[in-house]
Amino acid sequence: MLPYVRQLLTDLARTPALICTVGRDTAISELFLDGSPKRIDFADSWAAVEFSGWHIHVNLATVTTVCFTEAQSHGDSISLFISFDDAAGQPVMRFYFPHASHTHRSYTAEELDLFGKFKGQYKGLEAGG
């Protein structure tokens, strides 16, 4: 599972216009990706992802499931995201594809295609990681 999660995290961090959310219970950070991380490092199960204005450290050993989700969001909009979840089904972090409610209520064909490419490339690999 760990090599799979590392590669997916690397590919997502290098994709512009995504929003990475991290947090637990009472606080969530929204981190906007520009597609040009300054560094992505792995040490054992830990990952460090650094952009010019922020960075995160995450223990990838806590990730037991990766979910590709299309869900109802604010109002009548839909959100597309990839969630890195722990054993209790709680998100460790999520990567939201360009959030439709920021500009419009439905995703463009290009946005749907980008999510579909990630899903097609990674969906079947999580069990064999």
N, C-alpha and C positions, 0 to 999 in steps of 0.2 A: 504493500500500500504506500509506503513512504516514497519510493522513487516516482510513482504515479503522481502523488500529491505535489512533490517538488517540481516536476515538469509542468504540471497544470498551473501551479502558482507562478512559475517563471513566465509561461506564456501569457497568463492574465496580466501580470505586472507590466508586460511589454505591449499591451493593447491600449491605445489611447481612448479616452472618453469614458472609461469604466469608473465606477464608484466602489471602493472597497469599504465595507463597514466592519468594525471590530468593536467589541464591547460585551458586557454582561449585565443582565438585569436592569440596572437603573441608569446606565450611561452608554451611549453609542457614539462612536466617532465615524464621520463620513470623510473618507480620504479620496480625493479626486486624482485619477491617474492621467498622466499626459503621454504615456507610452515610452518614456525615456528614464528608466530608473538609473540612479547613479551607481547602485550596486545591488546585487542579489547574492547573498552568501548562505551556505548551509554548513552547520557544524553539528554532527550527530543528528538529532531529530529537530534541532532548532533552525529556524530561517530568519534572516534579517533582510528586509526590503527597504531600500532608502531612495527617496526622491529628494529634490532640492529643498522642499519645505517641511518634510516630515519623514519619519521612518517607523517601522514596526519590527518587533521581535515576536515570533510565535513558535510555540512548541508543536510541531506537526505530528508528534506521537499521540496527541489528544484527538486528532482527526481520525474517525473510524468510518465515516460515510461522506461521499460527495454526491450532492443532489442537484439536478438540473431542473429548475422550477419556473413555471409560469403561474403567477398568482394575482388575484385581485389586489389592487393597491389603493391609493387615495381616490375617492370618488368613483368614477367609472373607468379608471385607467388600469392597465395590466402592467406588472413588473416581471421582467425576465432576470433571473439571477442564478449563480452557481454558489451553493452553500457548502462550506467545509464544516461538518457537524461532528460533535463528540458522541460518546457512547450513550448518553442520555437523550440524544436527538437535538441538542441545543447547538446553535451556530457558534463556531469558533471565529469564523469570519465569512463574509459573503462578498461576492463580486456582482454588482448590479450592472446590467448592460444599459446603455444610454437611457436614462429614465424618461419614459414617455411623457409623464405628467409635467416635466420641466418645459416642454415646448408644444406638445400635442398629446392627444388621448390614445393614439395607437402607434405602434412601431412602424417604421418604414420598412420596405422590403430589404434594404441593406442591413438594417439593425437585426431583423429576424434572421437574415442569412448568416450574420456574424455569430449569433447565439447558436444557430443550427450547426455551424462548422465546429464550434467547440464541443457541442453535444455529440456530434457524429464522430469526432476524433477521440473523445475521452469517455463517453458513456459506458462502453462495454469493458473498459480496462480496470475499473476500480477494484473488482474482486481479485483479479490476478496480479495487481500492482507489484 
